[in-house]
């Protein structure tokens, strides 16, 4: 049995370069990867994308590393 990927999952190989996700941030500086085709929930704003999933994860990792260096 094959399970279909959900909207929050990494896209399949054939969609890997598609701009499928956003990076959202809330007022507590928390991040969320979000499907680009879905409106952001209240309290969250887009800060990166739409972009490919892997680019969005690199953005979150780089932003977290920068925040850790500033602390």
N, C-alpha and C positions, 0 to 999 in steps of 0.2 A: 504494500500500500504506500502510495506517495502522498505526502502532505504538501499542500499548496503553501507557498510563502505568503505571509501576511504583509500588510502595508508598512509595518515597522521593521521588517526583516531586510537583510541585504538582498538586492535584486539578483536574478539569475545571471549567468555569464553573458547571455545575449543582451541584457539590459545594463550591464555593469557601468557603461559610460553615459547612460541616460541621466538627466537631471531629475532624479526621483525624490530627493529629500531636502529638507531644510534643517538648519540648526536653530532651535528656539532657546531663549533665555528668559528666566523670570526675574522678579525683583530681588531674589536671594542669590542671584548669579548662578543658579543651577541651569544645566543644559538638558535639552531633549532633542533627539533626532526625530523628525516628524515627516510624514509623507507630504510631498509638495502639493498634492492635489487636495489636501484636507485643510480647512481653515484652522489657524492656531487657536487654542482654547484661551479663554479669558485669563489675563495675568501673564501671558507668554507673548514674546515678540520675536519675529525672525531676526537673526543676526548674521546668517550666512545662507547662501543658496537662493534659489534651487540649484543643486549641484549633485553629482554622483555620490552615492552612499559613502564610498571610501574617502572622498574628499571631505565630506562632512565629519566623518570620524576623526580624520587628521586635524581638522579645525578644532574640534572639541579637545583632543589631546594636546594640541599646541597652546590653546587658551588656558587649559588647566595647568600646564607646565609654567606658563607665564605668570599665572596667579600664585602658584606655589613659590616662584622665585621672588615675587613682590612681598610675600608675607613675612 
